[in-house]
Amino acid sequence: MKNPLFPLGLALALAADALRYDDLRQTSVFTGKVVVTKGTILIRGARIDVRQDAEGYQHGVVTAEPGKLAFYRQKREGVDEYIEGEGETIEYDGKADRVKFIKRAEMRRIRGGTLADEIVGSVITYDNTTDVFTVDGGPASPAMGGRVRAVLTPKPGASAPAASGAPPATLRPSTTLDGGRR
């Protein structure tokens, strides 16, 4: 007799109120206050659908309880940084090492225990292998007007651009979106 959790149990530690496992399809559905840990990854949600491909990579879809957000956190390899985020739905692709936060999406970079970057939008996709993220606005963005909002902090040790010798530009307020250009 096969151990139904053997393929997923080696890499994942899970806690949930209920589990439905399909050995033939290599899928598991965990429901009810689900907590997943895989290495430095921590995932929380109301439901997590996990699929394991033929190469052993795991792919998951995390769904939040109605009105709440699912949560994802991962330590970045080789640096004292964590990426964490929330969304109504979170998609995790273990093969591509990519995570996508969907609807009311928020993502934060924590450097040395301090909040460094904070991004909100409708959909945020973060690629851990390239450290690149994309953010789309839209009606599901928590930012005002469905816009993308980002606060980005320079990495420690990053130098400021060299001064050009010219005086800094003077900013003036505008009451139009195009800056009053005609």
C-alpha angles and dihedrals in degrees: 000000000000121000101240094210096043098100093045098031095066094064103024136059109199138182122188143142093245141010134199113189127188110194094187094055095033091232133136129189116200118189137183121046093341120196119188127186123185114168104305093345119107120185129180129183146124094261135014124190110197125190125184117206126215091267092055098254117141126225121188142184116204120198125195127222112266109284093012137088131243115232135223130181131175134172112231113236118253097006137075093249137114129198114208133171148163138214141151085257129021123194118199123194110191094187095054092033088230132139128195125199112203130196119005086014121188129176131183135187113211114199116192091338093310126109106249107165132019124186131178131184144122095278128012122186118193122191108201095193094057099025089230124138133186125202129198125193125213142125092308092058115113089214119098113275093011090284131145114256123193136175109189125185122202116248114260111270094024110138124228118247114273115264113253095210091243118116114260117267116265115236121215129189118254131200094198132067094233094051093253094290116158 
